[in-house]
């Protein structure tokens, strides 16, 4: 059985979802397909910041890698629209180094050995930014039309429970 993945056109500028604006949400697609080239996204400003201006980023993407600048927790397959507050515990920091990873986001996808496609599991994550704000996040896709891999599409919105 051949499965066609959902594809999204890159849209790297969000609507700059205001803090405390739940239920206002945004969906963004970032082309992160280049190896050894991280794309940095600022949730508050709703935009990608590329080197050398990488100050203020909240999430970074490189192909199928997703890491937060602060901490992240996985709520599992919760319904995105029902998540209204941040959990008190369960957050994991990113390990920076030769192989920069975060244990929470290492397996955001399912991989098919038959089709060689990555499919988002549908988990909802909570990101605690370095400035103390909290957002919910769900990865929706990994492909641009073609399908071309490395285009991460996600939706996000702010939650109560920050500073």
C-alpha positions as CSV (number, residue, x, y, z in Angstrom):
1,X,0.0,0.0,0.0
2,X,1.5,3.3,-1.1
3,X,0.8,6.3,1.1
4,X,1.1,9.9,-0.1
5,X,2.3,12.3,2.6
6,X,0.6,15.6,3.3
7,X,2.6,18.4,1.8
8,X,2.8,22.1,2.6
9,X,4.3,25.1,0.8
10,X,7.0,26.9,2.9
11,X,5.5,29.9,4.9
12,X,8.3,31.1,7.2
13,X,6.6,34.2,8.4
14,X,3.9,33.6,10.9
15,X,1.3,36.1,12.2
16,X,3.3,36.8,15.4
17,X,0.8,35.2,17.7
18,X,0.5,37.6,20.7
19,X,1.4,36.3,24.1
20,X,-1.7,35.3,26.1
21,X,-3.7,35.3,22.9
22,X,-5.0,31.8,23.2
23,X,-7.0,30.5,21.3
24,X,-5.2,32.5,18.5
25,X,-3.0,29.9,16.7
26,X,-0.6,30.0,13.8
27,X,0.6,27.4,11.4
28,X,4.1,27.7,9.9
29,X,6.1,25.6,7.3
30,X,9.9,25.9,7.5
31,X,12.1,24.5,4.8
32,X,14.7,22.8,6.9
33,X,15.8,20.3,4.3
34,X,19.5,21.3,4.1
35,X,21.9,19.1,6.0
36,X,24.1,20.9,8.6
37,X,22.0,24.1,8.3
38,X,19.7,24.9,11.3
39,X,16.7,27.1,10.8
40,X,15.8,29.1,13.9
41,X,12.2,30.2,14.7
42,X,11.0,32.8,17.1
43,X,7.5,32.0,18.3
44,X,6.7,35.4,19.6
45,X,7.8,37.3,16.5
46,X,6.5,34.5,14.2
47,X,9.5,34.4,12.0
48,X,12.7,32.5,11.0
49,X,16.0,34.0,12.2
50,X,19.0,32.8,10.1
51,X,22.6,33.1,11.1
52,X,24.2,35.4,12.2
53,X,21.0,36.8,13.8
54,X,20.0,33.8,15.8
55,X,19.3,35.6,19.1
56,X,15.8,35.1,20.5
57,X,15.0,31.8,18.8
58,X,12.6,29.3,20.5
59,X,12.8,26.3,18.1
60,X,15.4,25.1,15.7
61,X,15.0,22.7,12.8
62,X,17.4,20.7,10.7
63,X,15.8,18.1,8.5
64,X,14.0,15.8,10.9
65,X,15.6,17.3,14.0
66,X,13.6,19.6,16.3
67,X,15.0,21.3,19.3
68,X,13.9,24.0,21.7
69,X,16.2,26.7,23.1
70,X,14.5,26.3,26.4
71,X,12.7,23.1,27.6
72,X,10.0,20.9,26.0
73,X,7.5,18.3,27.3
74,X,5.5,15.8,25.4
75,X,1.8,15.5,26.3
76,X,1.3,12.6,23.8
77,X,-1.7,12.3,21.6
78,X,-3.8,15.0,23.4
79,X,-6.3,17.0,21.3
80,X,-4.5,20.2,20.4
81,X,-7.5,22.4,21.0
82,X,-8.1,21.0,24.5
83,X,-4.6,21.8,25.8
84,X,-5.1,25.1,27.7
85,X,-2.4,25.1,30.4
86,X,1.2,24.0,30.7
87,X,2.1,21.0,32.9
88,X,4.1,21.6,36.0
89,X,6.7,18.9,35.2
90,X,8.1,16.7,32.5
91,X,10.3,19.2,30.7
92,X,13.6,18.2,29.1
93,X,16.4,20.6,28.0
94,X,18.2,20.2,24.7
95,X,21.7,18.6,24.9
96,X,24.0,20.8,22.8
97,X,27.1,19.2,21.3
98,X,28.3,17.4,18.3
99,X,25.0,15.7,17.9
100,X,22.5,18.3,19.3
101,X,19.3,16.5,20.3
102,X,16.4,16.6,22.7
103,X,15.1,13.3,24.0
104,X,11.5,14.5,23.9
105,X,11.5,15.4,20.2
106,X,13.8,12.6,18.9
107,X,10.8,10.5,17.9
108,X,8.1,13.1,16.8
109,X,7.5,10.9,13.7
110,X,6.8,7.3,12.6
111,X,9.1,6.0,9.9
112,X,7.8,3.5,7.3
113,X,10.4,1.1,6.0
114,X,8.2,0.3,3.0
115,X,7.6,3.9,1.8
116,X,10.6,5.5,3.5
117,X,8.3,8.4,4.6
118,X,8.2,10.2,7.9
119,X,4.7,10.8,9.3
120,X,4.1,12.9,12.4
121,X,2.7,11.0,15.4
122,X,0.3,13.8,16.2
123,X,1.7,14.4,19.7
124,X,1.2,17.8,21.4
125,X,4.3,19.4,22.9
126,X,4.7,22.2,25.4
127,X,7.6,24.5,24.8
128,X,9.0,26.6,27.7
129,X,11.0,29.4,26.2
130,X,14.2,30.8,27.7
131,X,12.2,34.0,28.6
132,X,9.7,31.9,30.6
133,X,6.7,31.9,28.2
134,X,4.9,28.7,27.3
135,X,3.4,27.5,24.0
136,X,1.8,24.4,22.8
137,X,3.0,22.9,19.5
138,X,2.0,20.1,17.2
139,X,4.0,18.9,14.1
140,X,1.6,18.4,11.1
141,X,3.9,17.5,8.2
142,X,7.4,17.0,7.0
143,X,7.2,17.4,3.2
144,X,6.9,20.3,0.7
145,X,5.2,19.5,-2.6
146,X,7.0,16.9,-4.7
147,X,7.2,15.4,-2.0
148,X,10.4,17.1,-0.9
149,X,11.5,16.2,2.7
150,X,12.6,18.6,5.3
151,X,9.6,21.0,5.3
152,X,8.4,20.9,8.9
153,X,4.9,22.2,9.3
154,X,3.7,22.9,12.8
155,X,0.9,24.8,14.6
156,X,1.4,26.6,17.9
157,X,-0.4,28.9,20.4
158,X,0.4,30.4,23.8
159,X,-0.6,28.7,27.1
160,X,-1.2,29.8,30.7
161,X,1.5,28.7,33.1
162,X,4.4,30.8,32.0
163,X,6.0,33.4,34.3
